[in-house]
Amino acid sequence: MIDLEMTGLKADTDRVVEIAVVRADGSEVLLEYQTLVKPPVKMSDGAIRVSGITPEMLDGAPVFSEVADRVTQVLGGAVLIAHNVPHDLEFLDRELRSSGVDLGPPTAIDTLTMARRLFAFPRNNLLTVCEKLGIELDTHHRAMADARATFAAYHKMLDILDPQGELTVGDLQELLGALAPNSPLRKRQERLLRDAFRRRRTVWIDYLSTSDPLEGTVRREVAIWKMKTPRIQGWCYLREGERVFRLDRMREVTAGEQAYEVPPFKARI
C-alpha cells in the first residue's frame, strides 16, 4: 500500500511532501516505511490545512532524490495499491524520474475503483469507505495513517468479495475492467436493457445494494418504464414499487420473460 501527501493537486507543478508504504504478503505486514520530503516548491494553503504538514516540519527533511533508492527498494516487485492509484502514481513517477530512477510499469490495484464498481457506498472517499467498513482512520491525510487504512480497506473489501480467497490480482483487475463504463460488458448490458424495454419484457439484474453497501448484490426482476442511461426507471417486483436503477451498480443483467405495460404517464429520472 502506498500513500502520498503533496504540496497541492497539480501533478505538473506540485510535489511530494510525504510518502508512506505498507509492504505486505497477503494480510501479513512485512515492513512499513514513511518519510517527510522537502519539496522544491511551496506548500499550498489548502494542502497545509488538509494534511497539517507545515513548511517548518519540512525544513530538516530529505529531498526526494535522497530517498528515491529506498523507495524503489521498498516498492520493488510489489503490487501497488492505493486509494486513487493513478493520482499517486503520477506524482511518484515524476519524483522518481526527476531523481534518475525508473520503477517500471507497476501492477496496480485502485481501492477507489474497487469501492465504486464493486460496492455502493454513499461516497467513495477513503474516510467514508473506512467508516462503512468499520475501520478506524484517526489521522486522515497523513500518509502512514492513510496507507494503513487503505491496507485494511483493501483486505476487508476482498474478504467480502472473495471469502474463499480464490481471487487473484489478475482476476480482480479483469473484474474491475469488465465493470468499467463503456466496457464490452457494459455495452452488452445496455443493449439487453434496451431490447427488453422495446419488447416490454422484464429483466433480471444483480444489483449492488444501496441500503447496505456490504450486503453485496441483490437479484431483482424489473419492468423498465423509461431509459435514460446510465439510469433506468421502472417497477421492482422485489420491492413492489417504482425504483430507479443505475447501470454502474449492475453486476449481471439477464433477460426475463414476463410481459408488462408501461403506465400512461411521463416519468422523470
Summary of the structure (lengths in Angstrom):
residues: 269
radius of gyration: 22.3
end to end distance: 39.3
largest distance: 71.9
contacts: 797
relative contact order: 0.11
helix: 38%
strand: 27%
